[in-house]
Amino acid sequence: MWQAIHDFIMTWLDPIGIVLGLIATIPLVWTWYEVAIGERRRRKRWFEAVRRDPGARPVILIVDLLPGKDIRTVVEKFRAADSALKDIPEDRILVVTRDKPLTPEAMPDLLREIREAAAGILARGADKVHYFHAGPAVAAAPVGAEFANAVPVILYHFQGGKYLNFGPLRPPP
């Protein structure tokens, strides 16, 4: 009797167990692939799409803290030549400027203006911010803080006589 049960198990149940075991490994292999390879590729594609796609309601934010200089003219020239930026209407361009060098005493006013600009951007229903900055790097931190959990912010840097798109401020999670 035990021999018959053993033969039944070896003949029928053992191959069924092997097939079920192989089927069970498919989700494990798929999950490993998604975690190890697929997620990285998705992040890279997202990064490139955000860097190149202007979005449906983009806004330009210019923070010009260099006294005696007006970077808006250079930004406008760059915007006119850039296919992603040239169609942004004038009412979607916000500028924060200073006529004097930035001092610690002037930071509260600057922070208020940045908050007001961020509120204006969100009130316009913007889905992407193209950010141009001229001035001390310490003033860029509040901009990053204001938009950390809001819309994607695309960074532009003036280098070699022209602006370069450096991609999004915050990569995907």
C-alpha positions as CSV (number, residue, x, y, z in Angstrom):
1,M,0.0,0.0,0.0
2,W,2.8,2.5,0.9
3,Q,4.5,1.6,-2.3
4,A,1.4,2.5,-4.3
5,I,1.1,5.8,-2.6
6,H,4.8,6.5,-3.2
7,D,4.4,5.6,-6.9
8,F,1.4,7.9,-7.2
9,I,3.3,10.8,-5.6
10,M,6.3,10.2,-7.8
11,T,4.3,9.8,-11.0
12,W,1.7,12.6,-10.7
13,L,2.3,14.9,-7.8
14,D,6.1,15.4,-8.2
15,P,5.8,16.7,-11.8
16,I,2.9,18.9,-10.8
17,G,4.9,20.3,-7.9
18,I,7.8,21.1,-10.3
19,V,5.5,22.9,-12.7
20,L,3.9,24.9,-9.9
21,G,7.3,25.8,-8.5
22,L,8.4,27.1,-11.9
23,I,5.2,29.1,-12.3
24,A,5.8,30.6,-8.8
25,T,9.3,31.8,-9.8
26,I,7.9,34.0,-12.6
27,P,6.6,36.8,-10.3
28,L,9.9,36.6,-8.3
29,V,12.0,37.1,-11.4
30,W,9.7,39.8,-12.7
31,T,9.9,41.7,-9.4
32,W,13.7,41.4,-9.4
33,Y,13.9,42.8,-12.9
34,E,11.6,45.7,-12.1
35,V,13.6,46.6,-9.0
36,A,17.0,46.1,-10.4
37,I,16.7,47.2,-14.0
38,G,13.2,48.5,-14.9
39,E,13.0,51.2,-12.1
40,R,16.3,52.7,-13.1
41,R,15.3,52.8,-16.8
42,R,11.9,54.4,-15.9
43,R,13.6,57.1,-13.9
44,K,16.0,57.9,-16.7
45,R,13.2,58.1,-19.2
46,W,11.2,60.4,-16.8
47,F,14.2,62.6,-16.3
48,E,14.7,63.0,-20.1
49,A,11.0,63.5,-20.7
50,V,10.8,66.3,-18.1
51,R,14.0,67.8,-19.4
52,R,12.7,68.0,-23.0
53,D,9.0,68.4,-22.7
54,P,7.8,71.9,-21.8
55,G,4.5,70.7,-20.3
56,A,1.0,72.0,-21.0
57,R,1.2,75.0,-18.7
58,P,4.8,76.0,-18.3
59,V,6.0,79.1,-16.4
60,I,9.4,80.9,-16.5
61,L,10.8,82.1,-13.2
62,I,13.7,84.5,-13.3
63,V,15.5,85.3,-10.1
64,D,17.9,88.2,-10.9
65,L,19.9,89.3,-7.9
66,L,22.9,90.8,-9.7
67,P,22.8,94.6,-9.2
68,G,23.3,96.6,-12.4
69,K,22.5,93.6,-14.7
70,D,19.3,92.6,-16.3
71,I,19.4,88.9,-17.2
72,R,15.8,89.0,-18.5
73,T,17.1,90.3,-21.9
74,V,19.4,87.3,-22.2
75,V,16.7,84.9,-21.1
76,E,14.3,86.4,-23.6
77,K,16.9,85.9,-26.4
78,F,17.4,82.3,-25.3
79,R,13.6,81.8,-25.0
80,A,13.0,83.1,-28.6
81,A,15.5,80.5,-29.9
82,D,14.3,77.6,-27.8
83,S,11.4,75.6,-29.2
84,A,10.2,74.5,-25.7
85,L,10.2,78.0,-24.3
86,K,9.2,80.3,-27.2
87,D,5.5,79.6,-26.9
88,I,5.2,80.5,-23.2
89,P,3.1,83.7,-23.0
90,E,4.3,86.9,-21.4
91,D,1.9,86.6,-18.5
92,R,3.6,83.3,-17.5
93,I,7.0,84.9,-16.9
94,L,7.6,86.0,-13.3
95,V,10.7,88.0,-12.3
96,V,12.2,88.5,-8.8
97,T,14.9,91.2,-8.9
98,R,17.2,93.2,-6.6
99,D,19.0,96.5,-7.3
100,K,21.4,96.1,-4.4
101,P,23.7,93.3,-3.4
102,L,22.0,90.6,-1.3
103,T,22.6,90.9,2.4
104,P,21.4,88.9,5.4
105,E,19.1,91.8,6.3
106,A,17.4,91.6,2.8
107,M,16.7,87.9,3.0
108,P,13.2,88.2,4.7
109,D,12.0,90.4,1.9
110,L,13.5,88.2,-0.8
111,L,11.9,85.1,0.8
112,R,8.5,86.9,0.8
113,E,8.9,87.7,-2.9
114,I,9.9,84.1,-3.7
115,R,6.8,82.9,-1.8
116,E,4.6,85.3,-3.7
117,A,6.1,84.2,-7.0
118,A,5.5,80.6,-6.1
119,A,1.9,81.3,-5.2
120,G,1.5,83.1,-8.5
121,I,2.9,80.2,-10.3
122,L,0.6,77.7,-8.6
123,A,-2.4,80.0,-9.1
124,R,-1.7,80.0,-12.8
125,G,-2.0,76.2,-12.7
126,A,1.5,75.7,-13.9
127,D,2.7,72.1,-14.4
128,K,6.4,73.0,-15.0
129,V,8.7,75.9,-14.0
130,H,11.7,76.9,-16.1
131,Y,14.1,78.5,-13.5
132,F,16.8,81.0,-14.5
133,H,18.9,82.3,-11.6
134,A,21.5,85.0,-11.4
135,G,23.1,85.8,-8.1
136,P,24.3,84.2,-4.9
137,A,23.6,80.5,-4.6
138,V,22.2,81.0,-1.1
139,A,19.1,82.6,-2.7
140,A,18.5,79.5,-4.8
141,A,17.8,77.3,-1.7
142,P,14.5,79.0,-0.9
143,V,13.3,78.5,-4.5
144,G,14.1,74.8,-4.1
145,A,12.3,74.7,-0.8
146,E,9.2,76.4,-2.2
147,F,8.9,74.0,-5.1
148,A,10.2,70.8,-3.4
149,N,6.7,69.2,-3.3
150,A,5.0,71.2,-6.1
151,V,5.6,71.1,-9.8
152,P,8.8,70.0,-11.6
153,V,11.4,72.7,-11.8
154,I,13.8,72.7,-14.8
155,L,17.2,74.3,-14.0
156,Y,19.0,76.5,-16.5
157,H,22.6,77.6,-16.2
158,F,24.4,80.4,-18.1
159,Q,27.6,78.9,-19.4
160,G,29.8,79.6,-22.4
161,G,27.6,82.6,-23.5
162,K,24.4,80.7,-23.6
163,Y,21.9,78.9,-21.3
164,L,22.1,75.1,-20.8
165,N,19.2,73.0,-19.7
166,F,20.5,71.0,-16.6
167,G,17.3,69.0,-16.2
168,P,14.9,68.8,-13.3
169,L,15.6,70.1,-9.8
170,R,14.3,67.0,-8.2
171,P,14.6,63.5,-9.8
172,P,11.8,61.0,-9.5
173,P,11.5,59.1,-6.2
